Amino acid sequence: RSGQIPDVVVVGAGNFGAWTALNLQRGGMQVTLVDQYGPANSKSASGGETRGVRSSYGGRETGLQWARWAIRARQKWQDWDEEHASALLPRLFYETGDLIMREELDPSMEMSMENWDALGHPYEVLTPDEVRYRWPMIHTPDIGAAMSEPAAGVVRARRAIESVARVFQQEGGEIRIAKAAHGDV
């Protein structure tokens, strides 16, 4: 493919760039992905080790939509892991759960629970004693309200970008390590 003019050039091989390039490639475009330092580099905003995936967005006007997107994203990460397990790509999503603790039940927590109810998403409301029993290593003298989202987890961010870039190349995409610059129009 080298030497052919691509249909699309995506600049930046971080999270958004790598996924955009892969989806355009899968949509039938010839895509070149350009990054100054390469996919999953340490200078990238997507280059850290993990990112949390949770759906407790009750404190926002857009919380229901964000919760829906986060739940969908978690499922897509699990699907990706399943799809690429046989290719020996590293597992990316780990279900860890998410624990939210406050001095008292607040509107953000209540709205998160309303969103989860609307979406049929599992969660638990916990007493301070239940929190202390399940997680004795967590110091909890001031909590009066707690809730848990068992399906929340973390994604291995750097490994995710490496995996997406590898699949992108396997499916015919081209990656160039170069600095993008504006050209003459």
Disulfide bonds with the S-S distance in Angstrom:
none
